[in-house]
Amino acid sequence: MQKSSYTVTAALPYANGPLHLGHIAGVYLPADIFVRFLRLMEQDVLFICGSDEHGAAITLRAKKEGISPQEIVDKYHHLIEKTFADFGIGFDVYHRTSDPLHHKTSSDFFKVLHEKGVFTQEVSNQFYDQDFEQFLADRYITGTCPKCQFEGAYGDQCERCGTDLSPSDLINPLSTLSGKTPQLKETSHWFLPMNEHETWLTEWIQKGILEGVPQHDVSAWKNQVIGQCMSWINAGLKPRAMTRDLDWGVPVPLPNAEGKVLYVWLDAPIGYISATKAWAEKNGKDWKSYWGKTEASERKLVHFIGKDNIVFHAIIFPILLKAHGNFILPDNVPAYEFLNLEGDKFSTSRNWAVWLHEYLAEYPSKVDELKYVLTSIAPENKDAEFTWADYQVRINSELADILGNFVNRTVVLTHKYYEGQVPPCGPLMPVEEALQKKLREIELRIIALLTDYKIREAQQEMMGIARLGNKYLADEEPWKKIKTDPSRVPTILYTSIHITRELARMAQAFLPNTAAKIYHMLNLPNDSWSQPVESLPVGHVLNPAVILFEKITDEVVAYEKAKLIPPSPQSPYPMMKDLIPFDDFVKMDIRLGTVKQAQKMENADKLLLLTVDTGIDERTIVSGIAQHYTPEEMVNKTVVVLMNLAPRKIRGVESNGMLLMAEDHEGKLSALVSDKGFEAGPTIG
């Protein structure tokens, strides 16, 4: 791979809610894998992200919750930043658009464009809420979608069918503030006349040429990115307002512009630049070198985004960068399609989601497992679907039975037959020579695929190494040859150790925690990808084997799927679950118990550690009720306990049973009580 310099951005997550698996699979995980690959190849790379904290949706959320927009973005910025860190997404900088540095950067950028005459000021009619005496941003307007007739469409998009809308497209538009029909009223804004840029955009997007100079390899761009861009251009680009009537955002830095802020899709991409500035100031670097030319070569700008952001990153932002001057344009915009969940779209409003921070709290040791599954189903060229059943199969049948099994057998057998020392390698048979050739071919394919942003296929090739190793051990059977042909066993295990090392080496991009565990078993530092590895010396001592992957039980799948039951349209509460036979009910041992001791679990905001007297024993139960009850409130309280639930380790503590609680539509919990004062022991049924 030729030495290059990269500035890689991941779309700024909107700071009005937590991250779900759809966000991760469609932007952040592929971006992180690509950056890890570049670093393993010892390329110069800066990885940028941050919270998008402006726009109407945040002010709407703030009004609903009765708090300020700043309180909303502070809450979710810190949650999102921590979630990324816990999941091992390795940004060089994670910034935020409410930061004063970003406000100044965006204002200065706008002023340069204004002084160059890039914008036109135009008067137009926009919806106005007379009760609240303010113009309505697109998200403050709902109505019936003209395409699918969904009655809850927003003024910028229908969340049911995905159609891009403008408020005037809606049938029976209503203000989300007053609930009344808004009035049209004149207002003035600064517009970007995108229609003036169609010629050079067409040349740049279709041929990779800008002003007669080759800029990027068009063949590396996804067909759907080029297709969506050209669909917009062929339909005729229209002027687009770059300012909004809002009191939350970057103020328009011009006289007589009170009450107006920069459009969030002008402000947000500039967040990549302000984040670079923040990082450069902290690290004593020149930020401009990450957005322009270096001495050695043209720096490559790469935007990882979802497909709904293509027009902003491949049309609008390039127009702004080129018009400003002194900036490189994107070398690639590898946009991803959408990830669905159990047969339906992820939906924050309907709570149809798997929230990443909740997954990490529930399964803190299963980070790589989730990375593997999400990369295996990555929606690179078409929409994909996450299901818990598929999650179980991929972890059990692939990670545990193939990768984990091969590594474990190799290390265990080396300890069993050679006290953990690398044995001497005898003459290679044709099978070993063929293996070495295949390993080199796989390595080159992985590098080529990652260079072309084909991350899902690259991970499949990495798993091919584990499959090769598994088949090699199964065919050679060193556990039998130790008796029938002992002279062959050292070569077999030497070769298996070499395969294990190559597997760890390639896994670093995809499964970094797993790779670190394998390297620890091999008692080796991590390898780079830029240089071939040296052979292990005979006598090198391996560390003992550890289990890399625990299998996912049917109970975990059932538990997670049960949490996904959405509320019905008529009621805020979950629909009734499937009918069960009476015999299944009588299997459950449910009793009253009395809490004797209660304390908070360390490093777990939601968990209480309880000692419960059930009338027949005292048992430890870990319960996720710490945000609803204090330890003091729980002591001496009579509770309902599911007794014969299989024990389960939670944060290292074995929990024996489950407290049964009532939950209302707001998520508040209430302990169940006996109206006759029963204490520990009575059964329920």
C-alpha positions in Angstrom: 0.0 0.0 0.0 1.4 3.4 -1.0 2.2 5.7 1.8 -0.7 8.2 2.1 -2.1 10.7 4.6 -5.8 10.4 5.6 -8.3 12.6 7.4 -11.2 10.2 8.3 -14.5 11.6 9.6 -17.4 9.7 11.1 -20.8 11.4 10.9 -21.5 13.5 14.0 -24.1 11.7 16.0 -27.1 13.9 17.0 -27.0 14.7 20.7 -30.7 14.2 21.5 -30.6 10.5 22.3 -28.3 7.5 22.9 -26.6 5.3 20.2 -28.3 2.2 18.9 -26.9 -0.7 16.9 -28.1 0.8 13.6 -25.9 3.9 14.1 -22.9 1.7 14.9 -23.2 -0.8 12.0 -23.9 2.0 9.5 -21.1 4.4 10.3 -18.9 4.1 13.4 -17.7 0.5 13.4 -16.7 0.4 9.7 -15.0 3.7 10.1 -13.1 2.4 13.2 -12.0 -0.8 11.3 -10.8 1.2 8.3 -8.8 3.5 10.6 -7.3 0.5 12.5 -6.3 -0.9 9.2 -4.6 2.3 8.2 -2.7 2.4 11.4 -1.6 -1.2 11.1 -0.3 -0.3 7.7 1.6 2.6 9.4 -0.3 5.3 7.4 -0.7 8.8 8.7 -4.3 9.2 9.8 -6.4 11.5 11.9 -9.8 10.1 13.0 -12.4 12.8 13.8 -15.9 12.8 15.3 -18.0 14.8 17.7 -21.6 15.6 18.8 -23.9 17.5 16.5 -25.7 19.7 19.1 -27.7 22.2 17.1 -30.9 22.1 15.1 -34.6 22.1 15.7 -34.9 18.5 16.9 -32.9 19.4 20.0 -34.9 22.5 20.8 -38.1 20.4 20.4 -36.8 17.8 22.8 -35.8 20.5 25.3 -39.3 22.1 25.2 -40.9 18.7 25.7 -38.7 17.9 28.8 -39.0 21.5 30.1 -35.2 22.0 30.2 -32.7 24.0 28.1 -31.2 22.8 24.9 -27.8 23.0 26.5 -28.9 20.6 29.2 -30.1 18.2 26.6 -26.9 18.2 24.6 -24.7 18.0 27.7 -26.6 14.9 28.8 -26.3 13.0 25.5 -22.9 14.3 24.5 -21.3 12.7 27.6 -23.4 9.5 27.2 -22.4 9.1 23.6 -18.7 9.9 24.2 -18.6 7.3 27.0 -20.4 4.8 24.9 -17.9 5.1 22.1 -15.0 4.8 24.5 -16.6 1.7 26.2 -17.1 0.1 22.8 -13.5 0.8 21.8 -14.1 3.2 19.0 -10.7 5.0 18.8 -11.3 8.6 17.7 -8.3 10.9 17.9 -10.7 13.7 18.9 -14.4 13.7 19.9 -15.5 17.3 19.9 -18.9 19.1 20.1 -20.6 21.8 18.0 -21.7 23.8 21.0 -18.1 24.5 21.9 -17.0 28.2 21.4 -14.2 27.1 19.1 -16.7 25.5 16.8 -19.0 28.6 16.9 -16.0 30.8 15.9 -14.9 28.4 13.1 -18.4 28.2 11.7 -18.9 31.9 11.8 -15.5 32.6 10.2 -16.3 30.0 7.5 -19.7 31.6 6.8 -18.2 35.1 6.6 -15.6 34.1 4.0 -18.3 32.6 1.8 -20.5 35.7 2.3 -17.6 38.1 1.4 -17.0 36.0 -1.7 -20.6 36.4 -2.8 -21.3 32.7 -2.5 -24.7 33.2 -0.9 -27.8 35.0 -2.1 -30.3 36.7 0.3 -33.9 35.9 -0.5 -37.3 36.5 1.0 -39.6 33.5 1.2 -42.8 32.4 3.0 -42.4 30.1 5.9 -44.7 28.6 8.5 -45.1 30.7 11.6 -46.8 29.8 14.9 -48.8 32.8 16.1 -49.4 31.5 19.6 -45.6 31.0 20.2 -44.7 34.0 18.0 -41.9 32.2 16.2 -41.0 30.7 12.8 -41.2 26.9 12.7 -38.2 24.9 11.7 -39.0 21.8 9.6 -39.0 19.5 12.6 -41.6 21.7 14.4 -44.2 20.9 11.7 -46.0 17.6 11.3 -48.7 16.5 8.9 -49.7 13.8 6.5 -47.1 12.5 4.1 -48.2 13.0 0.5 -46.5 9.8 -0.6 -47.5 7.1 2.0 -50.3 9.0 3.9 -48.5 8.6 7.2 -50.1 11.2 9.5 -47.0 11.8 11.7 -44.6 12.9 9.0 -42.2 15.8 9.8 -41.6 18.8 7.7 -38.2 17.5 6.5 -38.8 13.8 6.2 -41.4 11.0 6.6 -40.0 8.5 9.0 -42.3 5.8 7.7 -41.4 5.8 4.0 -38.2 7.9 4.2 -39.3 10.5 1.6 -37.5 13.9 1.8 -40.1 16.6 2.3 -40.5 20.3 2.7 -43.1 21.7 5.1 -45.2 22.9 2.2 -45.5 19.3 0.9 -47.4 18.1 4.0 -51.1 17.6 4.0 -52.8 19.4 6.9 -49.6 20.7 8.5 -49.7 21.4 12.2 -47.3 23.1 14.6 -45.8 20.8 17.2 -45.7 23.7 19.6 -49.3 24.8 19.7 -51.0 22.0 17.8 -52.6 24.5 15.5 -52.4 25.1 11.8 -49.4 27.5 11.3 -49.6 30.6 9.1 -47.3 31.5 6.2 -45.2 34.6 6.9 -42.4 36.3 5.1 -38.8 35.9 6.3 -35.3 36.5 4.9 -32.5 33.9 4.6 -29.2 33.3 2.9 -29.3 30.7 0.2 -26.7 28.5 -1.4 -27.4 28.5 -5.2 -26.5 24.9 -5.8 -27.7 25.0 -9.4 -24.6 27.1 -10.2 -22.3 24.2 -9.3 -23.9 21.3 -11.4 -21.2 21.3 -14.1 -18.1 20.8 -12.0 -20.0 18.5 -9.6 -21.0 16.2 -12.4 -17.3 16.0 -13.6 -16.0 15.5 -10.1 -18.6 12.8 -9.1 -18.7 10.8 -12.3 -15.1 11.1 -13.4 -13.2 12.1 -10.3 -11.8 15.2 -12.1 -11.8 18.7 -10.8 -10.8 21.6 -13.1 -9.1 19.1 -15.4 -7.0 17.5 -12.6 -7.7 13.9 -11.4 -8.9 14.0 -7.8 -10.0 10.5 -6.8 -10.6 7.0 -8.1 -14.3 6.9 -9.1 -14.2 3.1 -9.2 -13.7 3.0 -5.5 -16.9 4.9 -4.9 -20.1 3.0 -4.1 -22.6 2.8 -6.9 -25.4 4.0 -4.6 -23.5 7.1 -3.7 -22.8 8.1 -7.3 -26.4 7.1 -8.2 -28.0 9.2 -5.5 -25.8 12.2 -6.3 -26.5 12.1 -10.0 -30.2 11.6 -9.3 -30.2 15.0 -7.5 -28.1 16.7 -10.1 -30.1 15.3 -13.1 -33.3 16.5 -11.4 -31.8 20.0 -11.2 -30.2 21.3 -8.1 -32.1 24.1 -6.4 -31.0 26.9 -4.1 -31.0 25.8 -0.5 -31.4 28.0 2.6 -28.2 28.0 4.7 -29.8 29.8 7.7 -32.8 29.2 9.9 -35.1 31.2 12.3 -34.0 29.7 15.6 -32.6 30.7 18.9 -30.3 27.7 19.3 -27.3 27.3 17.1 -24.5 29.3 15.6 -25.7 32.9 15.2 -25.5 34.3 11.6 -22.5 36.6 11.9 -24.0 39.5 10.0 -25.7 42.8 10.9 -29.5 42.7 11.0 -29.6 38.9 11.4 -30.9 38.7 14.9 -32.8 35.5 15.7 -31.2 33.6 12.8 -28.7 30.8 13.0 -26.6 28.7 10.5 -28.5 25.8 9.0 -27.4 22.7 10.9 -26.2 21.0 7.7 -23.9 24.0 7.1 -22.8 24.0 10.7 -22.4 20.3 11.4 -19.8 19.3 8.6 -17.7 22.3 9.7 -17.6 20.5 13.0 -15.0 18.2 11.4 -12.8 21.2 10.9 -13.3 22.7 14.4 -12.6 19.3 15.9 -9.4 19.1 13.9 -8.5 22.6 15.3 -9.2 21.4 18.9 -7.0 18.4 18.4 -4.2 20.4 16.7 -4.1 23.0 19.5 -3.8 20.2 22.1 -1.1 18.4 20.2 0.9 21.2 18.8 0.0 20.6 15.2 -1.0 22.7 12.2 -4.7 21.9 11.6 -4.5 23.1 8.0 -2.2 20.3 7.0 -5.1 17.8 7.7 -7.4 19.6 5.3 -5.0 20.5 2.5 -1.7 19.3 1.0 1.2 17.8 2.7 4.8 17.9 1.4 4.7 14.3 0.3 1.2 14.0 -1.2 -2.3 15.1 -1.4 -4.1 14.3 1.8 -7.2 12.0 1.5 -10.4 13.1 3.1 -12.8 10.2 3.8 -16.4 10.6 5.1 -18.1 7.6 6.7 -21.8 8.3 6.8 -25.3 6.7 6.5 -27.1 6.9 3.1 -29.5 9.6 4.4 -26.5 12.0 4.6 -25.1 11.4 1.1 -26.3 14.7 -0.4 -24.8 16.7 2.4 -21.4 15.1 2.3 -21.1 14.5 -1.5 -22.8 17.6 -2.8 -23.4 20.5 -0.3 -20.2 20.2 1.8 -18.0 19.8 -1.3 -19.6 23.0 -2.8 -18.9 24.9 0.4 -15.3 23.6 0.7 -14.5 24.5 -3.0 -16.2 27.9 -2.7 -14.2 28.7 0.4 -10.9 27.6 -1.1 -7.8 26.1 0.6 -9.6 22.8 1.3 -9.4 19.4 -0.2 -12.6 17.7 -1.3 -13.5 14.1 -0.2 -11.5 11.3 -1.7 -14.4 8.9 -0.9 -17.8 9.0 0.8 -18.4 5.3 1.8 -22.0 5.6 2.7 -23.8 2.7 4.3 -27.4 1.5 3.9 -29.7 1.0 7.0 -29.7 -1.8 9.6 -33.1 -3.1 10.6 -34.0 -4.8 13.8 -36.0 -8.1 14.0 -38.1 -7.3 10.9 -38.7 -3.6 11.5 -36.8 -0.3 11.2 -34.9 1.0 14.2 -37.1 3.7 15.7 -36.0 6.0 18.6 -39.5 7.4 19.0 -41.1 3.9 19.3 -38.2 2.6 21.4 -37.6 -0.2 18.8 -33.9 -0.4 19.3 -31.0 -2.1 20.9 -29.2 0.7 22.8 -25.4 0.3 22.7 -24.8 1.7 26.2 -27.4 -0.8 27.7 -25.8 -3.7 25.8 -22.4 -2.7 27.2 -23.8 -2.5 30.7 -25.4 -6.0 30.3 -22.5 -7.7 28.5 -19.3 -5.7 29.2 -17.1 -8.7 28.2 -18.9 -9.2 24.8 -17.6 -6.1 22.9 -15.8 -8.1 20.1 -18.7 -10.5 19.8 -21.0 -7.6 18.9 -18.4 -6.0 16.6 -18.1 -9.3 14.8 -21.8 -9.8 14.3 -22.4 -6.2 13.1 -19.5 -6.4 10.6 -20.8 -9.7 9.4 -24.1 -8.2 8.5 -22.8 -4.7 7.7 -25.3 -2.9 5.3 -22.6 -1.9 2.8 -24.7 -2.0 -0.3 -28.2 -2.8 0.8 -30.2 -2.8 4.0 -29.5 -5.6 6.4 -31.1 -6.9 9.6 -30.0 -7.7 13.1 -31.7 -10.5 15.0 -30.8 -12.0 18.3 -31.1 -15.5 16.9 -28.5 -14.6 14.2 -26.3 -13.0 16.9 -26.4 -16.3 18.8 -25.6 -18.4 15.8 -22.7 -16.3 14.6 -21.1 -16.2 18.0 -21.6 -19.9 18.8 -21.0 -21.4 15.4 -18.3 -19.1 14.1 -16.4 -17.3 16.9 -16.6 -20.0 19.5 -16.6 -23.2 17.4 -14.1 -22.1 14.7 -11.9 -19.2 15.9 -11.9 -19.9 19.6 -11.7 -23.6 19.2 -8.7 -23.5 16.9 -6.7 -21.1 19.2 -7.6 -23.0 22.3 -6.5 -26.4 20.9 -3.3 -25.0 19.6 -2.2 -23.5 22.9 -3.5 -26.4 25.0 -1.7 -29.0 22.9 1.5 -27.0 23.0 1.4 -27.0 26.8 0.3 -30.6 27.0 3.1 -32.0 24.8 5.9 -29.4 25.0 5.4 -27.6 28.3 4.1 -24.5 26.5 7.4 -24.1 24.5 7.4 -23.6 20.7 8.7 -27.0 19.3 11.3 -27.3 16.6 9.8 -27.3 13.0 10.8 -30.3 11.0 10.7 -30.6 7.2 7.6 -29.0 5.7 5.1 -31.3 4.0 3.1 -30.1 0.9 0.2 -29.3 3.2 2.3 -26.8 5.2 3.7 -25.2 2.1 0.2 -24.8 0.7 -0.9 -23.3 4.0 1.8 -20.7 4.0 0.9 -19.7 0.5 -2.8 -19.5 1.4 -2.1 -17.3 4.4 -0.1 -14.8 2.3 -2.9 -14.8 -0.3 -5.5 -14.1 2.5 -3.4 -11.3 4.0 -3.1 -9.6 0.6 -6.9 -10.0 -0.1 -7.7 -8.4 3.3 -5.5 -5.4 2.6 -7.0 -5.0 -0.9 -10.5 -5.3 0.4 -10.0 -2.8 3.2 -8.3 -0.4 0.7 -11.6 -0.6 -1.3 -13.7 -0.1 1.8 -15.1 -3.7 1.6 -15.0 -4.3 5.3 -17.5 -7.1 5.6 -15.7 -9.3 3.0 -12.3 -8.5 4.7 -13.6 -9.8 8.0 -14.8 -13.0 6.2 -11.3 -13.5 4.9 -9.9 -13.1 8.4 -12.2 -15.8 9.6 -10.9 -17.9 6.7 -7.6 -18.1 8.6 -9.3 -19.7 11.5 -11.1 -22.1 9.2 -7.8 -23.1 7.6 -6.3 -23.7 11.0 -9.2 -25.7 12.3 -9.2 -27.9 9.2 -5.4 -28.4 9.4 -5.6 -29.6 13.0 -8.6 -31.8 12.3 -6.9 -33.4 9.3 -3.5 -33.8 10.9 -4.8 -35.0 14.3 -1.7 -34.4 16.5 -3.5 -36.0 19.5 -3.3 -39.3 17.5 0.0 -38.8 15.8 1.7 -38.2 19.2 1.3 -42.0 19.5 1.5 -43.1 15.9 3.9 -40.6 14.3 5.4 -38.4 17.1 8.1 -36.9 14.8 5.4 -35.0 12.9 3.7 -33.4 15.9 6.3 -30.6 16.5 5.9 -29.4 12.9 2.1 -29.6 13.2 2.0 -27.5 16.3 4.7 -25.1 15.1 2.6 -24.5 12.0 -0.5 -24.1 14.1 1.2 -21.5 16.3 2.2 -19.7 13.2 -1.4 -19.7 11.9 -2.6 -18.5 15.3 -0.2 -15.6 15.2 -1.3 -14.7 11.7 -4.9 -14.9 12.8 -4.2 -12.5 15.8 -2.3 -10.2 13.4 -5.2 -9.9 11.0 -7.9 -9.8 13.8 -6.4 -6.6 15.2 -8.5 -4.5 12.7 -11.8 -6.3 13.4 -11.6 -7.9 16.9 -9.0 -5.8 18.8 -9.8 -7.2 22.3 -9.6 -10.8 21.0 -6.4 -10.1 19.2 -4.9 -8.8 22.4 -5.9 -12.0 24.3 -4.3 -14.2 21.6 -1.1 -12.2 21.6 -1.0 -12.6 25.4 -1.4 -16.3 25.0 1.4 -16.3 22.5 3.4 -14.1 24.8 4.2 -11.7 22.0 3.8 -8.0 21.3 1.3 -7.0 18.6 2.6 -7.1 15.0 2.1 -4.4 12.4 0.8 -5.1 8.9 3.5 -3.2 7.1 6.3 -5.7 7.6 6.4 -9.5 7.5 6.7 -11.2 10.9 9.8 -13.2 11.9 9.6 -16.8 12.8 9.1 -17.7 16.4 12.3 -19.0 18.1 12.2 -22.6 19.2 11.7 -22.7 23.0 9.6 -19.5 23.1 7.2 -20.0 26.0 3.4 -19.5 25.5 1.1 -18.4 28.2 -1.8 -20.7 29.3 -4.9 -20.9 27.1 -8.0 -18.8 28.0 -11.5 -19.2 26.6 -12.0 -16.5 24.0 -15.8 -16.7 23.6 -18.6 -18.0 25.8 -21.6 -19.4 24.0 -24.8 -17.5 23.9 -27.7 -19.4 25.5 -31.3 -19.7 24.3 -32.3 -17.9 27.6 -30.3 -14.8 26.6 -31.9 -14.7 23.2 -35.4 -15.0 24.7 -34.6 -12.3 27.3 -33.4 -9.8 24.7 -36.3 -10.4 22.3 -38.8 -10.0 25.2 -37.3 -6.6 25.9 -38.1 -5.5 22.3 -41.9 -5.9 22.5 -43.2 -2.5 21.3 -46.2 -0.7 22.8 -49.5 -1.0 20.9 -50.9 2.1 19.2 -53.8 2.2 21.7 -51.9 1.7 24.9 -48.5 2.8 26.2 -48.0 -0.7 27.6 -46.5 -3.8 25.9 -48.8 -6.1 24.0 -49.6 -9.5 25.7 -46.9 -12.1 25.1 -47.5 -15.4 23.4 -49.8 -17.9 25.2 -48.1 -20.6 27.2 -49.3 -24.0 28.4 -50.5 -24.2 32.1 -47.7 -26.7 32.7 -45.1 -24.0 31.9 -46.7 -21.7 34.4 -46.7 -24.2 37.3 -43.0 -24.8 36.7 -42.3 -21.3 38.1 -41.7 -21.1 41.8 -42.8 -17.6 42.9 -42.8 -16.6 46.5 -42.8 -13.6 48.9 -39.4 -12.7 50.3 -38.1 -10.1 52.7 -35.0 -8.0 51.9 -32.5 -8.2 54.8 -29.6 -6.3 53.3 -29.2 -4.0 50.3 -26.3 -2.1 48.9 -25.3 -0.5 45.6 -23.1 -2.5 43.2 -19.8 -0.9 42.5 -19.5 0.8 39.1 -23.1 0.0 38.3 -25.6 2.8 38.5 -28.7 0.6 37.9 -27.9 -2.4 40.2 -28.6 -3.2 43.8 -27.0 -6.2 45.6 -29.8 -7.7 47.8 -29.9 -10.4 50.5 -33.4 -11.8 50.5 -35.0 -14.1 53.1 -37.4 -16.4 51.1 -38.7 -18.4 54.0 -36.7 -21.4 53.1 -33.3 -19.8 52.6 -31.4 -16.5 52.3 -30.1 -15.8 48.8 -28.2 -13.1 46.9 -30.1 -11.4 44.1 -28.8 -8.6 41.8 -31.6 -6.4 40.7 -31.6 -3.4 38.3 -33.8 -1.2 40.5 -31.2 1.3 41.8 -32.6 4.2 39.9 -36.1 3.5 41.5 -35.3 2.5 45.0 -32.4 3.4 47.4 -30.8 0.5 49.5 -32.5 2.0 52.6 -35.9 1.8 51.0 -35.5 -1.8 50.1 -34.4 -3.1 53.6 -37.3 -5.0 55.3 -39.5 -4.6 52.3 -41.5 -7.7 51.3 -40.9 -8.5 47.6 -42.1 -11.0 45.0 -39.3 -13.4 44.0 -39.0 -15.8 41.0 -37.1 -18.5 42.9 -36.2 -21.1 40.3 -34.6 -18.9 37.7 -31.2 -20.4 36.7 -28.4 -18.6 38.5 -26.6 -15.9 36.4 -23.4 -14.0 37.0 -23.9 -10.2 36.9 -20.8 -8.1 37.3 -19.0 -11.0 38.8 -21.7 -11.8 41.4 -24.0 -14.8 41.1 -27.6 -13.8 41.2 -30.1 -16.5 42.4 -33.5 -15.4 41.4 -35.3 -12.3 40.2 -37.4 -9.6 41.8 -40.8 -9.1 40.1 -41.8 -5.5 39.7 -44.5 -3.6 37.9 -43.4 -1.1 35.3 -45.5 1.8 34.0 -45.4 3.4 30.5 -42.7 5.9 31.7 -40.4 3.1 32.8 -41.0 3.6 36.5 -40.8 0.5 38.7 -43.0 -0.4 41.7 -42.5 -3.3 44.1 -45.5 -5.6 44.4 -47.0 -5.8 48.0 -49.2 -8.1 50.0 -52.4 -6.3 51.2 -52.6 -8.6 54.2 -49.1 -8.1 55.4 -47.6 -11.5 54.5 -43.9 -11.8 55.0 -41.2 -14.2 53.7 -42.3 -17.7 52.5 -45.8 -17.8 51.0 -46.0 -19.1 47.5 -47.8 -17.4 44.6 -49.7 -19.3 42.0 
